């Protein structure tokens, strides 16, 4: 049984939050049984100026929310104008590298966690907007852009950086990579602890 069948009230809450924060919000279950919400998200300044309007899809892992795995955010728009590269924190499948799951401020066990994810996404997309503009300027100036603000490396290196900063992660605690498995059977050996 899928999480949205076991917890229909939680799935309705996710849909309700998405409809409030996304224009043209839609939701469903794909052929693989993955629940998703999608729509247009506006990145605004404090004064209401729209920097970007992006179409996103949020896909929920099968074990959501029980095992602490965060939803995956995929960029559906901007594929014709933004570049995919590690420094842009956009993977080749257009999913976004928002954070190392183990150090996100969002508690995905909470029914209102999607609101927190959208807050993180807003900050991320504003930085992405700035970074992508800098990438275009690089063609003229030759100046290699840097991500605006703090960031982690990608993959296991980023998880190792997070573990060093977090401090002790117990062997039986959830792995900071967000896999939903225990640290001892996931990243612990790979990052040399």
Secondary structure as UniProt FT lines:
FT   HELIX           3..6
FT   HELIX           8..21
FT   STRAND          23..29
FT   TURN            31..32
FT   STRAND          35..44
FT   TURN            46..47
FT   STRAND          50..59
FT   TURN            62..67
FT   STRAND          72..75
FT   TURN            79..81
FT   HELIX           86..88
FT   TURN            92..93
FT   STRAND          95..96
FT   HELIX           101..103
FT   TURN            108..109
FT   TURN            111..112
FT   HELIX           113..141
FT   HELIX           155..166
FT   TURN            171..172
FT   TURN            176..177
FT   HELIX           183..185
FT   TURN            186..192
//
